[in-house]
Amino acid sequence: AVFQDVRASGVAGQTWSGSVQTAEFNTEIVPKSFVSESTNQFTMDAGIYLVRWRDSFTTAANEYIQVYAYDTVGSVNVGGARICNPSDADKPDTTAHFYINLSASKVIEIRLDASNAVSSVKDATGNGSFEYYQEVSFTKEG
């Protein structure tokens, strides 16, 4: 299953400002029966999943962010990854991947902890009909 944050041409993406925030997704690109999305929350069947996240998020030198899946009912992290930018060089994409093992059906959010990063603003290009920002995919492995 693949979900993206897609906005109209000229509309900027979500801004991360040094705190924990729920990632925004508004478009289901590849539907699968084991996951559904509503208001940035994913209802997922029990199973083992590979979670892949991608964004145009950039940080300054030696700053880092953490991407993780958050169980909204149990209020716990169920898996995640830390992303570090050791240089000042801008990157076209920032990616993370990690596994989560859900013993029962759960509602999760993808959250980013940017507490150790100043901010990231995704500027709109104004090219084409849409702006494509972050993406998350779930592959059921077991």
N, C-alpha and C positions, 0 to 999 in steps of 0.2 A: 504494500500500500504506500502511496506517495501523496504527500500534502505540501502545498506551497503557500507563501504569502505573496499574493498577486495584487497589484494596485493599478489604478488608471495611470495613463501616461502623465508624467509631471508630478505625481504624488510620491513623496518620500516614504521610505520604509520606517519600521520601528526603530526608535532611538534607545540605546542602552546607556544608562547614566549612573553607573557605579552602584548598582543595587541588584537584588534578586527580582527578576521579572519573568512572567509567563510569556513564552514565545507565541507570536500571533500567526495563525494559519487560517486561510479563508477559502482555499480551493483544493478539492480532492482531485488529483491528477490520475491516479491509478487506484480504483476501488478494490477492496478485498473484503471478504465476508468476516474475517477475524478481527476487524477493527472498524470503528465508526467515530466520526468527529462531530462535536457540537461545542461552539463557543470556546475553541482552543483546548478542549478536553477530549481525550481519546478513550473510548470504552473498548477494552481489549479482552479477548478470550484468554484463558489460562494457556501457558506455553512459554517456550524459550524464543526470544526475539533478538535479532540483530537490529539495532537502532543506528541509523546514519543521519547526521545533521550537517547541513551546509548553509553558509551565509556569506555575505560580503563584509562581515564584521572584521574590523581591523583594530589593533591596539597599538599603543606606543611601546617603545623598547622595554623589555622585561616586565611587562604587564601580562596578566593572564585572566582567562575566564573559565568557568566551569559550566558544562552542559550536562543536565541530568534529567532523568524521568522521575516524577514526583507522584506518589500515590496520594490522591486527594482525600481519600477516606481515612487511611492509616496515618496520614501526615508524615510519611517517611520517603527518603530517596530510595529508589529501587535499582539504581545503576547510573553511571555517569562517566565523564572524561574531563580532564583538565587540558586546556589549550594554552600554550605559552608562545609569545612572540619575542624571541631573543634579540631582534634587531628593529631598526626603524623602518625597514623596507615595507612598503605597502604590498599586500597580497591580494590577488583577485578574489580568492575565496578562502574561508576558514572552514575546516571540516572537523568532525569528531565522529567516532563510532564506538559503540559499547553494547554489551549484551544485558538483557534483563530476563529474569526467570520469574514468571508469575504463576503461583500455585493455584490461583483462582482468578476468575474474571475481575478486572480492576479498571477504575477510571484514573488515568494518569494525565499529567501535563508535562510538556517539555519546558524546563526552566533554565534560565541562564543566570549565573551569579557573576556579575561584572563588578563586584566590590573592589577588586584589585586592578581595575581598568578605569581610566578617566571617563571616557564616553566613546560611543561610536554612532555616527549619524550616517544613514544610508541615503545619499542624495539621489534624486530622480534624474534620469538622463534626458527625458523628454523625447526619446527616440521611439518610434513605433507606437502601438496602441496600448501596451501594458508595460509595467515595471515588475520585474521578477526579483524577489528578495529571498528570504530563507526557505529552506525545504527540509522536510523530515521524511524518512522512509522506514517502514517496519517490514522486516522479512521474518516470517515465522519459520524457525528452524527445528522445532520439536514440540 
